[in-house]
Amino acid sequence: MNLRAGPVATAMKLGLTLLYGLPLFWIVLTSFKQSSDVFAPSKSLVFSPTTRAYTQSLDAALLESLKQSVLIATGATALVLAIGVPAAYALARTRHWSVTLGLVGLIVLQMMPQTSQVIPLFGLFGNWGLLDSLLGVIIADAALLTPFATLLLRPFFRSVPMSLEESGALDGAGMLRTFWSIVLPIARNGMLTVGSITFLLAWGEFLYAVRFFLSPGGYPLSALLSQQVSAFGVDWPGLMALAVLTSIPILIIFSATYRLLRDGLTVGAVK
Amino acid sequence: MFGWHNSRRYLAFLLPGAVFMAIFGVFPLVQLVWMSLHDVTQSTLNAATWDFVGLHNFVRGFTDGESAVAVLRTLVVVAVVTLGGMVLGFAAAVALRTRGRWSGILLAVMVFVWALPPVVNGSVWKFLLADDGLINTVLATAGAPGPVPFLYDPTWALVSVASVGAIAVVPFNALVFRAALMAISPDTFEAAAIDGASKRQEIRHIMIPATRPTAAVLLVLTVVYGFRSFDFIYVMTSGGPGTSTATLPFLGYLQAFQQYDYGLGSATSFLAVIGVFVLAAIYARTIRREEA
């Protein structure tokens, strides 16, 4: 098999490197500039680096946002896994009519534009006392991500051999016990993959946070960033520093789970 | 003896998720339909009852509002995202099959960009596409007469947000195509090499046919992704200039949360929901055909 890159493949790779690598490089570069250097062509690459953008944005409000981001993403991921894992297992194991209904429902909900949920949820959360609360945003995020997570988890449970469960049953283990001590350990990689992606998506979610928190005091980092970038007279170094700070946790999770993401992400999409 | 495997007892596992999604996923959609048939404003949002107006909100959306032109904008975004996402995704998967460290690192960088929050990617592209941003600076150096109004001209702005959407979806599509390419037996390529097939012929006669089933499913997913576009529009243009980048879902958002006309916003969003039902039906059919 000829796997050496020809001129076309090399050109393609060069183009992709520019398209994906350059923006990353540019965020980090800009975050170390002074505002006056940002748009000066002579100082595109050569400038005196300053950490002012970081020291200025690192205040108590930012730490509060960071805390909100961690709480929201962790809470939403825990909730999604708590209800999505058993649901995916059930959907993988039965041929009941409700399974077809469930799958169709999940596919439709996964495809729904977030805006068609945020309008009714805003009114409903107002009635239910869930506005301006961490719990409200966690619930909304979980409702947004559960369909996707469940559909991605299902193939992982389908690949757990039925015979293992049957031998568990022979040994007298009940259904819950079989699920907990035989099925879950085998499907661990699947849960880790889906848990990581759910966390990444919940970390980046900003629309529910912007709408359901009534003041910026409760905003997570993503919501803070979304408000600063749409404001007039953007302070670009400050914004890019905020973007870098928002992305660091993503980088950590990504580095730890890249292989899982690379190989596991495509399972639900095609099978 | 193992009858319980197919019994309804599994459904107990389904119950928590089903209840949760019924309350926080399905019920809001019912509420959306209900709101679209009523006059709902900021002051009456949490009132006990609303005035029933029938289909008035929908009619208003098309006569005074911009529902029709928003549908058109949505189609433009879907077309750009789908074309860019599918073609570049496949091309990237083919190019990244090549051996070497560069391919591995590039794939990781692309997946990392995909994993970044959309607000981060949107912010960066807004910065790069600004009048005195990097891209216009490069164009000026190359002799362009003036800055390209990437985000200020109505047509350019729509193409810009759609292109960033395409760039954002390419890594995922490349991963899916990559998985499909890796499933092709090496023997097939060896046989082709013995017959003296060129790279172009390999792509045309081996890779494209082998990935066609995957591409069919991925196509629907990419259309859906383009259709749902919200984050990049919010961050890069806020639907502007004017409302020239307000696609159907975004227009509904603006009507609800900027004009405080929740009834009208619900009606517009419901049109988007109908679009989703159509796409979901196509998706279900495609999956069934590929699995059969």
Boltz contact constraints between the chains, C-beta under 6 A:
constraints:
  - contact:
      token1: [A, 1]
      token2: [B, 186]
      max_distance: 6.0
  - contact:
      token1: [A, 1]
      token2: [B, 189]
      max_distance: 6.0
  - contact:
      token1: [A, 3]
      token2: [B, 98]
      max_distance: 6.0
  - contact:
      token1: [A, 3]
      token2: [B, 99]
      max_distance: 6.0
  - contact:
      token1: [A, 5]
      token2: [B, 98]
      max_distance: 6.0
  - contact:
      token1: [A, 6]
      token2: [B, 199]
      max_distance: 6.0
  - contact:
      token1: [A, 9]
      token2: [B, 95]
      max_distance: 6.0
  - contact:
      token1: [A, 9]
      token2: [B, 98]
      max_distance: 6.0
  - contact:
      token1: [A, 12]
      token2: [B, 91]
      max_distance: 6.0
  - contact:
      token1: [A, 12]
      token2: [B, 95]
      max_distance: 6.0
  - contact:
      token1: [A, 13]
      token2: [B, 95]
      max_distance: 6.0
  - contact:
      token1: [A, 13]
      token2: [B, 106]
      max_distance: 6.0
  - contact:
      token1: [A, 16]
      token2: [B, 92]
      max_distance: 6.0
  - contact:
      token1: [A, 16]
      token2: [B, 106]
      max_distance: 6.0
  - contact:
      token1: [A, 17]
      token2: [B, 106]
      max_distance: 6.0
  - contact:
      token1: [A, 20]
      token2: [B, 109]
      max_distance: 6.0
  - contact:
      token1: [A, 20]
      token2: [B, 110]
      max_distance: 6.0
  - contact:
      token1: [A, 20]
      token2: [B, 113]
      max_distance: 6.0
  - contact:
      token1: [A, 21]
      token2: [B, 109]
      max_distance: 6.0
  - contact:
      token1: [A, 23]
      token2: [B, 124]
      max_distance: 6.0
  - contact:
      token1: [A, 27]
      token2: [B, 124]
      max_distance: 6.0
  - contact:
      token1: [A, 39]
      token2: [B, 132]
      max_distance: 6.0
  - contact:
      token1: [A, 41]
      token2: [B, 137]
      max_distance: 6.0
  - contact:
      token1: [A, 83]
      token2: [B, 16]
      max_distance: 6.0
  - contact:
      token1: [A, 83]
      token2: [B, 17]
      max_distance: 6.0
  - contact:
      token1: [A, 83]
      token2: [B, 20]
      max_distance: 6.0
  - contact:
      token1: [A, 86]
      token2: [B, 13]
      max_distance: 6.0
  - contact:
      token1: [A, 87]
      token2: [B, 14]
      max_distance: 6.0
  - contact:
      token1: [A, 87]
      token2: [B, 17]
      max_distance: 6.0
  - contact:
      token1: [A, 89]
      token2: [B, 13]
      max_distance: 6.0
  - contact:
      token1: [A, 90]
      token2: [B, 10]
      max_distance: 6.0
  - contact:
      token1: [A, 90]
      token2: [B, 13]
      max_distance: 6.0
  - contact:
      token1: [A, 90]
      token2: [B, 14]
      max_distance: 6.0
  - contact:
      token1: [A, 93]
      token2: [B, 10]
      max_distance: 6.0
  - contact:
      token1: [A, 94]
      token2: [B, 10]
      max_distance: 6.0
  - contact:
      token1: [A, 107]
      token2: [B, 280]
      max_distance: 6.0
  - contact:
      token1: [A, 108]
      token2: [B, 280]
      max_distance: 6.0
  - contact:
      token1: [A, 109]
      token2: [B, 25]
      max_distance: 6.0
  - contact:
      token1: [A, 111]
      token2: [B, 224]
      max_distance: 6.0
  - contact:
      token1: [A, 111]
      token2: [B, 276]
      max_distance: 6.0
  - contact:
      token1: [A, 111]
      token2: [B, 280]
      max_distance: 6.0
  - contact:
      token1: [A, 112]
      token2: [B, 276]
      max_distance: 6.0
  - contact:
      token1: [A, 113]
      token2: [B, 228]
      max_distance: 6.0
  - contact:
      token1: [A, 113]
      token2: [B, 249]
      max_distance: 6.0
  - contact:
      token1: [A, 113]
      token2: [B, 272]
      max_distance: 6.0
  - contact:
      token1: [A, 114]
      token2: [B, 230]
      max_distance: 6.0
  - contact:
      token1: [A, 115]
      token2: [B, 249]
      max_distance: 6.0
  - contact:
      token1: [A, 115]
      token2: [B, 252]
      max_distance: 6.0
  - contact:
      token1: [A, 115]
      token2: [B, 253]
      max_distance: 6.0
  - contact:
      token1: [A, 115]
      token2: [B, 269]
      max_distance: 6.0
  - contact:
      token1: [A, 116]
      token2: [B, 32]
      max_distance: 6.0
  - contact:
      token1: [A, 116]
      token2: [B, 269]
      max_distance: 6.0
  - contact:
      token1: [A, 116]
      token2: [B, 272]
      max_distance: 6.0
  - contact:
      token1: [A, 116]
      token2: [B, 273]
      max_distance: 6.0
  - contact:
      token1: [A, 117]
      token2: [B, 28]
      max_distance: 6.0
  - contact:
      token1: [A, 119]
      token2: [B, 256]
      max_distance: 6.0
  - contact:
      token1: [A, 119]
      token2: [B, 265]
      max_distance: 6.0
  - contact:
      token1: [A, 119]
      token2: [B, 266]
      max_distance: 6.0
  - contact:
      token1: [A, 119]
      token2: [B, 269]
      max_distance: 6.0
  - contact:
      token1: [A, 120]
      token2: [B, 28]
      max_distance: 6.0
  - contact:
      token1: [A, 120]
      token2: [B, 31]
      max_distance: 6.0
  - contact:
      token1: [A, 120]
      token2: [B, 32]
      max_distance: 6.0
  - contact:
      token1: [A, 121]
      token2: [B, 28]
      max_distance: 6.0
  - contact:
      token1: [A, 123]
      token2: [B, 45]
      max_distance: 6.0
  - contact:
      token1: [A, 126]
      token2: [B, 46]
      max_distance: 6.0
  - contact:
      token1: [A, 127]
      token2: [B, 46]
      max_distance: 6.0
  - contact:
      token1: [A, 139]
      token2: [B, 24]
      max_distance: 6.0
  - contact:
      token1: [A, 143]
      token2: [B, 24]
      max_distance: 6.0
  - contact:
      token1: [A, 143]
      token2: [B, 25]
      max_distance: 6.0
  - contact:
      token1: [A, 166]
      token2: [B, 2]
      max_distance: 6.0
  - contact:
      token1: [A, 200]
      token2: [B, 115]
      max_distance: 6.0
  - contact:
      token1: [A, 204]
      token2: [B, 117]
      max_distance: 6.0
  - contact:
      token1: [A, 204]
      token2: [B, 118]
      max_distance: 6.0
  - contact:
      token1: [A, 206]
      token2: [B, 119]
      max_distance: 6.0
  - contact:
      token1: [A, 222]
      token2: [B, 117]
      max_distance: 6.0
  - contact:
      token1: [A, 222]
      token2: [B, 119]
      max_distance: 6.0
  - contact:
      token1: [A, 225]
      token2: [B, 119]
      max_distance: 6.0
  - contact:
      token1: [A, 226]
      token2: [B, 119]
      max_distance: 6.0
  - contact:
      token1: [A, 226]
      token2: [B, 235]
      max_distance: 6.0
  - contact:
      token1: [A, 229]
      token2: [B, 123]
      max_distance: 6.0
  - contact:
      token1: [A, 229]
      token2: [B, 235]
      max_distance: 6.0
  - contact:
      token1: [A, 230]
      token2: [B, 238]
      max_distance: 6.0
  - contact:
      token1: [A, 239]
      token2: [B, 123]
      max_distance: 6.0
  - contact:
      token1: [A, 243]
      token2: [B, 120]
      max_distance: 6.0
  - contact:
      token1: [A, 243]
      token2: [B, 123]
      max_distance: 6.0
  - contact:
      token1: [A, 246]
      token2: [B, 120]
      max_distance: 6.0
  - contact:
      token1: [A, 247]
      token2: [B, 116]
      max_distance: 6.0
  - contact:
      token1: [A, 247]
      token2: [B, 120]
      max_distance: 6.0
  - contact:
      token1: [A, 250]
      token2: [B, 115]
      max_distance: 6.0
  - contact:
      token1: [A, 250]
      token2: [B, 116]
      max_distance: 6.0
  - contact:
      token1: [A, 254]
      token2: [B, 112]
      max_distance: 6.0
  - contact:
      token1: [A, 254]
      token2: [B, 115]
      max_distance: 6.0
  - contact:
      token1: [A, 265]
      token2: [B, 175]
      max_distance: 6.0
  - contact:
      token1: [A, 266]
      token2: [B, 175]
      max_distance: 6.0
  - contact:
      token1: [A, 266]
      token2: [B, 176]
      max_distance: 6.0
  - contact:
      token1: [A, 266]
      token2: [B, 179]
      max_distance: 6.0
  - contact:
      token1: [A, 269]
      token2: [B, 176]
      max_distance: 6.0
  - contact:
      token1: [A, 270]
      token2: [B, 214]
      max_distance: 6.0
  - contact:
      token1: [A, 270]
      token2: [B, 217]
      max_distance: 6.0
